[in-house]
Amino acid sequence: MFGGLFFVPNIRAIVSSAVVAKSGIPSGSHSGTDFCSRHAGESLAKLTGMKMNSSSILIALLLACFGLMPLAQAVVPPPDGGYPGGNTAEGQSALLSSTTGIYNTAVGLFSLLSLTTSNFNTGVGAGTLLANTADGNTATGAGALFSNTTGFQNTANGAFALFSNNIGTVNTAIGDSALLSNTEGNSNTANGVEALVSNINGSFNTANGFIALSSNTAGNDNTATGVAALGHNTDGNDNTANGLNALNNNTTGDANTAIGRDALFANTAGSNNTALGAFAGSSLAGNTNNNIDIGNTGVAFESDTIRIGSEFRQEPLSPPFAGCKRGLPTP
């Protein structure tokens, strides 16, 4: 790379010879007397005038030598995988069918295999977005969004997350097999291993936690936070469960709210029930509706009942609630 530098001594010698020749000094002369008597004043003036010229010549020649050197590369060998349109592909048959699509990234065996004209997709992992023809999807993990065709703006992080999604849009799945069975559901969010794993066409559901809403197939507008929260819900809608096993056995009940571990645990088909506290309403079973249980387990098969506090009589509360009793059964 630096072979040009070896010419520098020769260049300096050439320039020096040129200076001597132009000054009129004989190259082989050794007579100091003749020089001093005949050429001293004239040659000194010429050499002084040529000092800057010789330096300029030397610099110019050095720059020319550097210009002939091979250009240095930032990375050797240069990175591969770059394709027209800002596309990047690494792996067997990655982005194999792309024609005019732009800014797609495919890393892994068969990732984004079927994409032709779609844009802004990212697939990292074997088989990610294999059937995809839509825009704006992101899949990380083997088989993530594997079956997606026209669904757009989906995000799947985890092996087989959103694996079966076909036309569903704006779904987010984080965790192994999260939203695995979803095909047509829209705007679902699943955070946790197998969260919403059975969902097919339910929409606007949020599941946070291992196997949360794991049995949901067609239910809509449900929110489950906690391990196995709403774990058996299939077709129920508008339910909210916060806590381990909250509303765990609900299948088709609607508009229930359970906050606390095992709250409304046994409810299956009841609707419009509210339970607040650990194990609150956990005894409600069957088709029980319109109950409110706060710190109370409730009674099986009852409806339209409010229960607050323990089943057992307790001492009065401190002022300003001195006249109140807690734990008294509702008449």
Secondary structure, DSSP 8 states (H G I E B T S, - for coil): --GGGGGHHHHHHHHHHHHHHHHT--TT---HHHHHHHTHHHHHHHHHHHHHHHHHHHHHHHHHHHHHS----SSSS----EEGGGEEEESTTTTTT-SS--S-EEESTTTTTT-SS--S-EEESTTTTTT--SSS-EEESTTTTTT-SS--S-EEESTTTTTT-SS--S-EEESTTTTTT-SS--S-EEESTTTTTT-SS--S-EEESTTTTTT-SS--S-EEESTTTTTT-SS--S-EEESTTTTTT-SS--S-EEESTTTTTTBSS--S-EEESTTTTTT--BS--S-EEES----TT--S-EEES-SS------TTSTT--SS----
